Amino acid sequence: MLTLTGARAIVIDERTETSGDLQVVDGVVSEVPAPGAERLDVDGCVVTPGLVNAHHHLLQTAFRTLPGTRAVPMATWLPTMAAAYAQAGVDGELSSVAAAAGLAEALLCGVTTVADHHLTWPSDAERSLDIALGTVRAAELLGARLVFVRGSARDDPQVAATSAALLAESIEQSAMLQLAVGPAGVHSDGPETFRLLGEVAQRYGLRRRTQANEQVDVAIAQERYGRRPLDLLDDWGWLAPDVTLAHLCGVTDDEIARIAASGASATHAPGCDLPMGWGVAPVARLLDSGVRVGLGTSGGGSNDAGHLLADARLALQVAPLVGRPVSAREALALATSGSAAGLGRPELGHLRPGASADLCVWDVSGVADAGVADPVAGLLWASPGRRPRHVVVAGRVVVRDYVLQTADESAVVQDLRRRVGR
């Protein structure tokens, strides 16, 4: 039980804001306070829903700023990263320590839910389970919500499907843990992989995710099939309401209309795509066409930070280059309700009564916010790199006064350093 008192502003959702107090009872937002609830003074603060990172590659947390991986074509980047994975040896231990570091960073930056699109797998299903469980254990330890995506990148289609089915049968889903499937894209996986993983998704009630229309995706689709990626995804049954498409840097107006008509959602990843030179998704055009758009950081191999609010700020800054400007509240909605919609999680990304009590408390009383007329817009425009003072997941305070409460941050760092030598 928790009562937040005296907030300067509370962002309920993209349309509603208030101020004052917020009640949390049994892990959900309540209209009625509970007797004996812990009181958390949030005077001078803005309270928002917890941020939802709709597209991450947590394994890459162990592979940040590697030589040869910055501002290079994706056709160069992919084999460079693959070589680093092979040298390190991807196993359950590495997935666990990398995920712990990535999720600790996420929580400290206000991200309460992370969708981890894991793409590096062994050739047998049993070892795949060990890798998945390593990530799951890290999320359980830290108290973060996790969406674990059994991805594929040039995997044997049947091996990928068998592994995905094993994960679905072996890992119990809950409000804190969701499973999904997701080929890396038409540049790496063919129609058989999309078909078989789609069948697994249908059998176990999982959502589907893939990446589309980055440079390499468009080029390889044209070379290999003589078609555009979204044409292939449509033919292969992967333009549908249960599908989320990450990146979408190079899309035409006709393709945006097709995505909107299909009910598929999108994930913008400017902190990856822009600095790597891979393009910029036309977020405003997607939104104006009725596509639900979320926000993701992508992984440490291309975006060296898991700071979703910083990437929301970047989305604000680059939007006018590919369409109309977007507002700070639209960008915040990308990182909250938009991402939650793409995960099929209507209880996340807002603070209406009955919502899961995932929230962030941002102190806006300091000099970095001095002179700010609109404290909600100031969350994004002022103080780049800001971190929340408190973070709550399912009613539990996991960050208090900027300090992680669920693990020793230095131990998380040391565990990863011992494993990879960096």
BASE-56654 format. One line per field, with one value per residue (C-alpha): residue number from 1; residue in three letters; z, x, y. Coordinates in pm, 1 decimal. Layout:
<recs>
n	[NUM | ...] $
res	[ala | ...] $
c3	[Z | ...] $
c1	[X | ...] $
c2	[Y | ...] $
</recs>
This chain:
<recs>
n	[1 | 2 | 3 | 4 | 5 | 6 | 7 | 8 | 9 | 10 | 11 | 12 | 13 | 14 | 15 | 16 | 17 | 18 | 19 | 20 | 21 | 22 | 23 | 24 | 25 | 26 | 27 | 28 | 29 | 30 | 31 | 32 | 33 | 34 | 35 | 36 | 37 | 38 | 39 | 40 | 41 | 42 | 43 | 44 | 45 | 46 | 47 | 48 | 49 | 50 | 51 | 52 | 53 | 54 | 55 | 56 | 57 | 58 | 59 | 60 | 61 | 62 | 63 | 64 | 65 | 66 | 67 | 68 | 69 | 70 | 71 | 72 | 73 | 74 | 75 | 76 | 77 | 78 | 79 | 80 | 81 | 82 | 83 | 84 | 85 | 86 | 87 | 88 | 89 | 90 | 91 | 92 | 93 | 94 | 95 | 96 | 97 | 98 | 99 | 100 | 101 | 102 | 103 | 104 | 105 | 106 | 107 | 108 | 109 | 110 | 111 | 112 | 113 | 114 | 115 | 116 | 117 | 118 | 119 | 120 | 121 | 122 | 123 | 124 | 125 | 126 | 127 | 128 | 129 | 130 | 131 | 132 | 133 | 134 | 135 | 136 | 137 | 138 | 139 | 140 | 141 | 142 | 143 | 144 | 145 | 146 | 147 | 148 | 149 | 150 | 151 | 152 | 153 | 154 | 155 | 156 | 157 | 158 | 159 | 160 | 161 | 162 | 163 | 164 | 165 | 166 | 167 | 168 | 169 | 170 | 171 | 172 | 173 | 174 | 175 | 176 | 177 | 178 | 179 | 180 | 181 | 182 | 183 | 184 | 185 | 186 | 187 | 188 | 189 | 190 | 191 | 192 | 193 | 194 | 195 | 196 | 197 | 198 | 199 | 200 | 201 | 202 | 203 | 204 | 205 | 206 | 207 | 208 | 209 | 210 | 211 | 212 | 213 | 214 | 215 | 216 | 217 | 218 | 219 | 220 | 221 | 222 | 223 | 224 | 225 | 226 | 227 | 228 | 229 | 230 | 231 | 232 | 233 | 234 | 235 | 236 | 237 | 238 | 239 | 240 | 241 | 242 | 243 | 244 | 245 | 246 | 247 | 248 | 249 | 250 | 251 | 252 | 253 | 254 | 255 | 256 | 257 | 258 | 259 | 260 | 261 | 262 | 263 | 264 | 265 | 266 | 267 | 268 | 269 | 270 | 271 | 272 | 273 | 274 | 275 | 276 | 277 | 278 | 279 | 280 | 281 | 282 | 283 | 284 | 285 | 286 | 287 | 288 | 289 | 290 | 291 | 292 | 293 | 294 | 295 | 296 | 297 | 298 | 299 | 300 | 301 | 302 | 303 | 304 | 305 | 306 | 307 | 308 | 309 | 310 | 311 | 312 | 313 | 314 | 315 | 316 | 317 | 318 | 319 | 320 | 321 | 322 | 323 | 324 | 325 | 326 | 327 | 328 | 329 | 330 | 331 | 332 | 333 | 334 | 335 | 336 | 337 | 338 | 339 | 340 | 341 | 342 | 343 | 344 | 345 | 346 | 347 | 348 | 349 | 350 | 351 | 352 | 353 | 354 | 355 | 356 | 357 | 358 | 359 | 360 | 361 | 362 | 363 | 364 | 365 | 366 | 367 | 368 | 369 | 370 | 371 | 372 | 373 | 374 | 375 | 376 | 377 | 378 | 379 | 380 | 381 | 382 | 383 | 384 | 385 | 386 | 387 | 388 | 389 | 390 | 391 | 392 | 393 | 394 | 395 | 396 | 397 | 398 | 399 | 400 | 401 | 402 | 403 | 404 | 405 | 406 | 407 | 408 | 409 | 410 | 411 | 412 | 413 | 414 | 415 | 416 | 417 | 418 | 419 | 420 | 421 | 422] $
res	[met | leu | thr | leu | thr | gly | ala | arg | ala | ile | val | ile | asp | glu | arg | thr | glu | thr | ser | gly | asp | leu | gln | val | val | asp | gly | val | val | ser | glu | val | pro | ala | pro | gly | ala | glu | arg | leu | asp | val | asp | gly | cys | val | val | thr | pro | gly | leu | val | asn | ala | his | his | his | leu | leu | gln | thr | ala | phe | arg | thr | leu | pro | gly | thr | arg | ala | val | pro | met | ala | thr | trp | leu | pro | thr | met | ala | ala | ala | tyr | ala | gln | ala | gly | val | asp | gly | glu | leu | ser | ser | val | ala | ala | ala | ala | gly | leu | ala | glu | ala | leu | leu | cys | gly | val | thr | thr | val | ala | asp | his | his | leu | thr | trp | pro | ser | asp | ala | glu | arg | ser | leu | asp | ile | ala | leu | gly | thr | val | arg | ala | ala | glu | leu | leu | gly | ala | arg | leu | val | phe | val | arg | gly | ser | ala | arg | asp | asp | pro | gln | val | ala | ala | thr | ser | ala | ala | leu | leu | ala | glu | ser | ile | glu | gln | ser | ala | met | leu | gln | leu | ala | val | gly | pro | ala | gly | val | his | ser | asp | gly | pro | glu | thr | phe | arg | leu | leu | gly | glu | val | ala | gln | arg | tyr | gly | leu | arg | arg | arg | thr | gln | ala | asn | glu | gln | val | asp | val | ala | ile | ala | gln | glu | arg | tyr | gly | arg | arg | pro | leu | asp | leu | leu | asp | asp | trp | gly | trp | leu | ala | pro | asp | val | thr | leu | ala | his | leu | cys | gly | val | thr | asp | asp | glu | ile | ala | arg | ile | ala | ala | ser | gly | ala | ser | ala | thr | his | ala | pro | gly | cys | asp | leu | pro | met | gly | trp | gly | val | ala | pro | val | ala | arg | leu | leu | asp | ser | gly | val | arg | val | gly | leu | gly | thr | ser | gly | gly | gly | ser | asn | asp | ala | gly | his | leu | leu | ala | asp | ala | arg | leu | ala | leu | gln | val | ala | pro | leu | val | gly | arg | pro | val | ser | ala | arg | glu | ala | leu | ala | leu | ala | thr | ser | gly | ser | ala | ala | gly | leu | gly | arg | pro | glu | leu | gly | his | leu | arg | pro | gly | ala | ser | ala | asp | leu | cys | val | trp | asp | val | ser | gly | val | ala | asp | ala | gly | val | ala | asp | pro | val | ala | gly | leu | leu | trp | ala | ser | pro | gly | arg | arg | pro | arg | his | val | val | val | ala | gly | arg | val | val | val | arg | asp | tyr | val | leu | gln | thr | ala | asp | glu | ser | ala | val | val | gln | asp | leu | arg | arg | arg | val | gly | arg] $
c3	[0.0 | -99.4 | -100.5 | -305.3 | -163.7 | -299.4 | -661.1 | -869.3 | -1167.6 | -1225.3 | -1584.0 | -1583.7 | -1957.1 | -2281.5 | -2234.1 | -1857.9 | -1595.3 | -1235.4 | -922.0 | -552.6 | -429.0 | -594.0 | -421.5 | -473.8 | -324.8 | -386.7 | -673.9 | -870.1 | -888.3 | -662.6 | -609.5 | -238.1 | -0.7 | 210.4 | 587.8 | 701.1 | 354.9 | 330.5 | 251.5 | -13.0 | -24.3 | -391.2 | -341.8 | -631.6 | -850.5 | -1164.4 | -1151.1 | -1476.6 | -1570.4 | -1573.9 | -1908.0 | -2136.6 | -2353.9 | -2643.8 | -2819.6 | -2649.7 | -2701.9 | -2344.5 | -2442.9 | -2617.4 | -2280.5 | -2260.5 | -2598.8 | -2591.2 | -2791.7 | -2953.1 | -3221.0 | -3569.1 | -3455.9 | -3472.5 | -3772.7 | -4007.4 | -4256.0 | -4101.9 | -4338.8 | -4160.3 | -3812.1 | -3810.8 | -3865.4 | -3628.7 | -3350.9 | -3438.8 | -3402.3 | -3059.0 | -2948.6 | -3070.5 | -2889.2 | -2561.4 | -2583.2 | -2532.5 | -2251.6 | -1956.2 | -1740.8 | -1997.9 | -2068.0 | -1694.4 | -1612.2 | -1927.0 | -1860.5 | -1497.0 | -1601.1 | -1871.7 | -1646.3 | -1355.5 | -1591.9 | -1716.9 | -1370.6 | -1270.4 | -1586.0 | -1515.8 | -1739.8 | -1561.9 | -1852.0 | -2106.8 | -2421.9 | -2485.5 | -2845.8 | -2804.5 | -3136.4 | -3055.8 | -2996.3 | -2986.9 | -3218.4 | -2955.9 | -2769.5 | -2421.0 | -2417.9 | -2551.3 | -2238.4 | -2021.0 | -2200.7 | -2163.3 | -1796.5 | -1734.8 | -1852.5 | -1661.4 | -1337.6 | -1376.2 | -1418.8 | -1115.1 | -902.7 | -1000.5 | -994.5 | -1355.0 | -1588.1 | -1878.7 | -2221.3 | -2346.7 | -2724.1 | -2867.0 | -3179.6 | -3475.0 | -3691.9 | -3959.5 | -3725.3 | -3870.4 | -3890.0 | -3718.0 | -3442.9 | -3379.0 | -3361.1 | -3136.0 | -2904.0 | -2892.7 | -2807.9 | -2532.9 | -2378.7 | -2391.3 | -2219.5 | -1961.1 | -1853.9 | -1671.6 | -1791.8 | -1547.4 | -1512.3 | -1459.9 | -1740.4 | -2094.3 | -2386.6 | -2756.7 | -3079.4 | -3338.6 | -3643.2 | -3684.7 | -4021.9 | -4382.6 | -4429.5 | -4205.4 | -4192.6 | -4470.1 | -4503.3 | -4326.5 | -4008.2 | -4010.7 | -4071.7 | -3799.2 | -3536.1 | -3626.4 | -3560.7 | -3219.9 | -3139.6 | -3232.9 | -3037.7 | -2715.1 | -2743.7 | -2788.0 | -2959.1 | -3260.3 | -3322.8 | -3600.7 | -3742.0 | -4077.3 | -4326.8 | -4199.3 | -4478.0 | -4489.3 | -4466.3 | -4771.4 | -4972.9 | -4906.2 | -4964.1 | -5302.4 | -5391.9 | -5270.3 | -5349.8 | -5578.5 | -5332.0 | -5034.1 | -4677.2 | -4596.2 | -4914.3 | -4789.0 | -4433.9 | -4568.5 | -4781.3 | -4491.2 | -4255.0 | -4045.1 | -4089.8 | -3824.2 | -3493.1 | -3284.0 | -3467.5 | -3378.4 | -3633.7 | -3502.2 | -3679.0 | -4000.2 | -4113.6 | -4485.4 | -4534.8 | -4799.8 | -4741.3 | -4904.7 | -4668.8 | -4367.4 | -4479.8 | -4514.1 | -4161.9 | -4025.6 | -4205.1 | -4074.7 | -3709.2 | -3659.7 | -3428.3 | -3463.7 | -3246.8 | -3304.4 | -3210.1 | -3284.2 | -3037.0 | -3249.0 | -3602.8 | -3610.2 | -3479.5 | -3683.3 | -3997.8 | -4062.1 | -4103.7 | -3908.0 | -3878.3 | -3981.4 | -3641.5 | -3698.5 | -4023.1 | -3852.3 | -3563.9 | -3792.5 | -3991.9 | -3678.0 | -3614.1 | -3246.3 | -3203.5 | -2912.0 | -2832.4 | -2786.9 | -2725.7 | -2921.3 | -2781.7 | -2654.1 | -2979.8 | -3157.6 | -2877.5 | -2588.9 | -2336.6 | -2222.8 | -2129.6 | -2285.8 | -2171.8 | -2348.2 | -2663.4 | -2626.7 | -2623.6 | -2935.5 | -3100.4 | -3035.4 | -3192.8 | -3512.5 | -3588.3 | -3793.4 | -4029.6 | -4157.5 | -4109.5 | -3857.8 | -3509.4 | -3228.5 | -2885.6 | -2559.4 | -2449.4 | -2772.9 | -2719.0 | -2358.5 | -2481.4 | -2721.7 | -2422.0 | -2211.9 | -2357.2 | -2715.1 | -2615.2 | -2387.4 | -2671.7 | -2890.7 | -2617.2 | -2578.7 | -2220.3 | -2159.9 | -1785.7 | -1843.6 | -1964.6 | -1777.1 | -1420.2 | -1444.8 | -1158.3 | -1197.2 | -1385.0 | -1268.9 | -1027.4 | -1237.4 | -1202.2 | -1189.7 | -968.7 | -1137.7 | -917.9 | -1112.1 | -827.7 | -912.5 | -1119.2 | -1435.7 | -1435.0 | -1323.1 | -1546.1 | -1699.8 | -1764.8 | -1832.8 | -1600.1 | -1804.7 | -2128.4 | -1928.1 | -1842.0 | -2201.0 | -2312.0 | -1999.6 | -1822.4 | -2082.9 | -1916.6 | -1612.3 | -1387.3 | -1165.6 | -793.5 | -722.4 | -937.0 | -845.8 | -1015.5 | -926.2 | -613.1 | -498.5 | -465.9 | -666.0 | -685.2 | -387.5 | -384.3 | -701.8 | -546.8 | -673.3 | -392.6 | -535.6 | -600.4 | -528.2 | -838.1 | -795.4 | -771.3 | -1094.5 | -1264.2 | -1125.6 | -1231.1 | -1591.8 | -1580.3 | -1458.6 | -1737.7 | -2033.4 | -1906.8 | -1957.9] $
c1	[0.0 | 137.9 | 17.0 | 210.8 | 139.6 | 172.7 | 272.8 | 312.8 | 170.6 | 44.3 | 28.8 | -268.2 | -254.6 | -193.7 | -512.0 | -541.0 | -323.6 | -389.7 | -192.0 | -192.9 | -208.7 | -204.6 | -317.7 | -175.1 | -354.4 | -257.5 | -30.7 | -283.3 | -382.9 | -681.7 | -930.1 | -951.5 | -654.1 | -576.7 | -543.7 | -184.1 | -37.6 | 323.4 | 334.7 | 581.3 | 628.4 | 651.2 | 627.7 | 795.8 | 777.7 | 601.9 | 457.5 | 426.7 | 341.7 | 642.2 | 817.9 | 784.2 | 1083.2 | 917.8 | 1237.0 | 1564.4 | 1836.4 | 1953.5 | 2241.0 | 2406.1 | 2448.5 | 2767.4 | 2890.6 | 2873.3 | 3109.2 | 3293.3 | 3541.5 | 3394.3 | 3032.9 | 2968.5 | 2825.7 | 2880.9 | 2641.4 | 2426.8 | 2583.4 | 2913.4 | 2766.8 | 2588.5 | 2895.9 | 3105.3 | 2852.9 | 2821.2 | 3197.4 | 3188.1 | 2907.9 | 3099.7 | 3415.2 | 3228.9 | 3019.7 | 2650.6 | 2509.6 | 2275.9 | 2536.2 | 2609.5 | 2242.0 | 2178.5 | 2456.1 | 2396.8 | 2023.4 | 2081.1 | 2294.8 | 2050.3 | 1747.3 | 1916.0 | 1999.0 | 1639.6 | 1487.2 | 1726.7 | 1616.7 | 1244.6 | 1176.5 | 952.5 | 886.1 | 1141.9 | 1074.5 | 1392.6 | 1420.5 | 1682.7 | 1834.7 | 2148.5 | 2077.4 | 2254.3 | 2150.7 | 1970.9 | 1651.2 | 1771.1 | 2051.1 | 1802.9 | 1594.9 | 1900.8 | 1959.6 | 1597.9 | 1589.6 | 1904.0 | 1723.6 | 1408.1 | 1603.6 | 1760.5 | 1418.8 | 1281.4 | 1578.1 | 1549.0 | 1170.3 | 1129.8 | 853.9 | 995.5 | 863.2 | 1098.0 | 1093.2 | 1224.1 | 1374.0 | 1551.9 | 1838.0 | 1923.4 | 1827.4 | 1707.4 | 1329.7 | 1235.9 | 1494.3 | 1362.1 | 1003.1 | 1090.5 | 1283.1 | 999.2 | 749.0 | 977.2 | 1000.4 | 622.7 | 572.7 | 850.7 | 817.3 | 503.7 | 373.4 | 239.3 | 177.7 | 553.6 | 664.3 | 529.5 | 659.2 | 654.1 | 816.7 | 999.8 | 1218.5 | 1481.6 | 1336.9 | 1303.0 | 1674.2 | 1768.6 | 1472.1 | 1265.6 | 897.8 | 935.3 | 1065.4 | 785.5 | 528.4 | 650.3 | 698.9 | 356.0 | 211.0 | 381.9 | 239.3 | -110.8 | -81.1 | 33.4 | -137.8 | 182.7 | 227.1 | 454.4 | 731.1 | 978.2 | 1200.8 | 1126.2 | 1243.9 | 1585.0 | 1841.2 | 1967.6 | 1614.4 | 1498.1 | 1812.8 | 1815.0 | 1441.2 | 1482.1 | 1787.3 | 1653.7 | 1283.5 | 1250.9 | 1001.6 | 972.7 | 982.5 | 622.1 | 501.7 | 664.5 | 536.2 | 184.9 | 210.2 | 354.6 | 71.9 | 277.2 | 74.0 | -191.0 | -314.5 | -90.9 | 226.3 | 460.5 | 711.3 | 1030.3 | 1226.3 | 1026.5 | 1284.2 | 1211.4 | 834.2 | 617.9 | 279.3 | 112.1 | 297.7 | 195.5 | -166.2 | -125.2 | 16.2 | -270.7 | -531.6 | -377.6 | -394.4 | -23.6 | 166.8 | 509.4 | 813.3 | 1035.9 | 1405.8 | 1574.7 | 1857.6 | 1971.1 | 1876.0 | 1980.3 | 2339.4 | 2406.7 | 2284.9 | 2018.6 | 1730.1 | 1451.5 | 1097.5 | 827.4 | 660.5 | 412.4 | 287.2 | 244.7 | 53.5 | -162.1 | -252.8 | -382.1 | -87.7 | -10.1 | 356.9 | 577.8 | 938.5 | 1242.1 | 1610.5 | 1724.5 | 2040.2 | 2378.7 | 2545.7 | 2389.4 | 2253.2 | 2494.5 | 2231.3 | 1901.6 | 1769.5 | 1423.0 | 1338.6 | 1651.5 | 1535.6 | 1190.8 | 1369.3 | 1561.3 | 1233.4 | 1109.4 | 1416.9 | 1427.0 | 1055.6 | 1047.8 | 1309.7 | 1060.3 | 723.6 | 556.4 | 694.9 | 558.9 | 478.8 | 643.7 | 324.8 | 309.3 | 668.7 | 594.6 | 295.3 | 523.7 | 728.9 | 427.7 | 85.0 | 210.5 | 465.4 | 215.7 | -36.9 | 218.5 | 272.9 | -100.0 | -85.7 | -378.2 | -306.3 | 33.0 | 137.1 | -122.7 | -232.3 | -609.6 | -782.7 | -722.0 | -394.3 | -89.7 | 95.6 | 408.2 | 516.7 | 805.7 | 857.7 | 1065.6 | 1198.8 | 1161.1 | 1252.7 | 1620.0 | 1811.5 | 1788.0 | 1413.5 | 1432.3 | 1223.4 | 1028.8 | 669.7 | 534.5 | 685.0 | 553.9 | 706.3 | 1015.1 | 1066.8 | 1178.6 | 1305.8 | 1502.1 | 1776.8 | 1891.8 | 1971.0 | 1751.9 | 1674.4 | 1370.4 | 1392.5 | 1164.6 | 1042.1 | 754.8 | 669.6 | 344.5 | 323.2 | 675.7 | 938.1 | 1235.2 | 1426.8 | 1419.0 | 1601.7 | 1790.4 | 1920.0 | 1828.3 | 1656.3 | 1641.7 | 2010.7 | 2353.2 | 2433.7 | 2810.1 | 2768.7 | 2568.0 | 2851.6 | 3118.8 | 2931.6 | 2923.7 | 3284.2 | 3405.0 | 3217.7 | 3329.2 | 3645.8 | 3519.4] $
c2	[0.0 | 335.5 | 695.6 | 950.1 | 1294.4 | 1646.2 | 1588.0 | 1899.9 | 1708.8 | 1354.0 | 1231.6 | 994.1 | 925.7 | 1114.8 | 1316.3 | 1361.2 | 1525.3 | 1618.9 | 1702.9 | 1617.3 | 1258.9 | 915.7 | 595.4 | 247.4 | -53.5 | -417.5 | -325.3 | -119.8 | 244.2 | 308.8 | 588.3 | 507.9 | 512.6 | 208.8 | 244.9 | 232.4 | 288.1 | 404.8 | 776.0 | 892.1 | 1268.6 | 1375.6 | 1750.7 | 1931.3 | 1622.7 | 1502.5 | 1151.4 | 956.4 | 601.1 | 372.6 | 381.4 | 79.1 | -8.3 | -189.2 | -296.9 | -389.8 | -649.1 | -701.6 | -930.8 | -635.5 | -462.8 | -669.0 | -541.3 | -163.2 | 65.0 | -225.6 | -115.8 | -138.7 | -111.2 | 263.5 | 451.1 | 158.7 | -3.0 | -273.0 | -526.2 | -453.4 | -423.0 | -760.1 | -983.8 | -771.2 | -826.1 | -1195.3 | -1238.2 | -1073.9 | -1305.8 | -1609.5 | -1504.3 | -1445.5 | -1763.2 | -1695.5 | -1909.4 | -1881.6 | -1710.5 | -1439.1 | -1380.6 | -1345.0 | -1098.9 | -893.2 | -880.0 | -785.2 | -489.5 | -384.8 | -414.6 | -235.8 | 48.4 | 44.9 | 74.5 | 351.4 | 538.5 | 492.8 | 192.9 | -55.2 | -296.5 | -416.7 | -619.1 | -817.7 | -939.4 | -1211.8 | -1317.7 | -1521.6 | -1889.0 | -2226.9 | -2506.8 | -2715.2 | -2634.2 | -2732.6 | -2477.2 | -2224.4 | -2273.9 | -2205.9 | -1874.7 | -1768.6 | -1863.2 | -1659.8 | -1347.9 | -1438.8 | -1484.6 | -1141.7 | -979.0 | -1162.6 | -1053.2 | -687.8 | -662.4 | -546.3 | -655.5 | -854.4 | -942.7 | -1212.3 | -1252.3 | -1578.1 | -1428.3 | -1581.8 | -1460.7 | -1717.9 | -2002.3 | -2326.8 | -2272.9 | -2597.2 | -2549.5 | -2199.3 | -2322.5 | -2616.8 | -2386.2 | -2132.0 | -2405.8 | -2538.2 | -2192.4 | -2151.2 | -2487.4 | -2442.9 | -2078.8 | -1972.4 | -1639.4 | -1382.6 | -1012.2 | -976.5 | -1207.8 | -1229.2 | -1436.0 | -1351.9 | -1470.4 | -1266.6 | -1329.6 | -1058.0 | -961.5 | -1070.6 | -992.5 | -1285.1 | -1523.5 | -1673.2 | -1760.7 | -2096.2 | -1931.7 | -1675.1 | -1949.7 | -2183.9 | -1915.2 | -1780.8 | -2125.2 | -2136.5 | -1794.0 | -1906.3 | -2233.0 | -2065.2 | -1728.2 | -1528.3 | -1194.8 | -1157.7 | -904.7 | -840.7 | -568.7 | -407.6 | -148.8 | -61.3 | -18.6 | -374.8 | -511.1 | -316.9 | -392.2 | -766.2 | -804.4 | -638.1 | -845.7 | -1179.2 | -1152.4 | -850.5 | -702.6 | -468.1 | -609.1 | -515.6 | -688.0 | -1006.5 | -969.2 | -918.8 | -1232.4 | -1429.7 | -1332.6 | -1092.3 | -776.0 | -827.5 | -678.8 | -907.9 | -798.2 | -513.2 | -383.8 | -223.3 | 51.8 | 123.1 | 378.2 | 359.7 | 337.0 | 498.5 | 660.4 | 360.2 | 125.4 | 333.3 | 307.5 | -69.6 | -99.1 | 109.0 | -99.6 | -423.1 | -316.6 | -384.4 | -152.0 | 8.1 | 73.2 | 373.8 | 335.7 | 670.5 | 619.2 | 324.5 | 419.0 | 783.2 | 765.2 | 451.6 | 627.6 | 366.2 | 610.4 | 778.5 | 644.5 | 897.4 | 890.6 | 1173.3 | 1019.8 | 684.4 | 841.7 | 1054.6 | 741.8 | 571.9 | 338.9 | 281.8 | 368.5 | 271.5 | 351.9 | 131.3 | 183.5 | -122.9 | -280.6 | -174.8 | -275.7 | 22.2 | 243.2 | 236.9 | 343.0 | 196.3 | 542.2 | 553.2 | 907.4 | 1031.8 | 857.0 | 1014.1 | 1349.1 | 1247.8 | 1148.7 | 1502.9 | 1651.9 | 1446.7 | 1422.1 | 1746.0 | 1600.0 | 1341.2 | 1515.5 | 1739.1 | 1802.5 | 1588.8 | 1731.8 | 1634.6 | 1464.3 | 1265.0 | 1155.3 | 1059.1 | 859.7 | 671.7 | 561.2 | 461.2 | 380.3 | 339.5 | 78.9 | -96.3 | -119.5 | -293.6 | -550.5 | -609.6 | -480.3 | -240.8 | -229.1 | -65.2 | 278.2 | 486.5 | 565.0 | 539.8 | 354.6 | -17.7 | 26.1 | -163.1 | 63.5 | 108.7 | 469.5 | 712.3 | 1015.7 | 1286.8 | 1568.3 | 1894.1 | 2129.0 | 2172.7 | 2423.8 | 2213.0 | 2282.2 | 2643.6 | 2866.8 | 2577.6 | 2683.6 | 2333.5 | 2071.8 | 1777.1 | 1907.0 | 1994.8 | 1627.1 | 1578.7 | 1918.6 | 2012.6 | 1817.1 | 1560.6 | 1231.2 | 1293.8 | 999.7 | 948.1 | 994.1 | 697.0 | 406.8 | 177.5 | -154.4 | -331.6 | -116.1 | -202.5 | 70.9 | -61.3 | 268.8 | 504.1 | 836.7 | 735.8 | 411.8 | 64.3 | -125.9 | -478.5 | -544.0 | -400.9 | -194.3 | -239.4 | -617.2 | -618.8 | -429.8 | -660.4 | -974.3 | -855.8 | -735.9 | -1075.0 | -1250.7 | -1036.8 | -869.7 | -515.6] $
</recs>
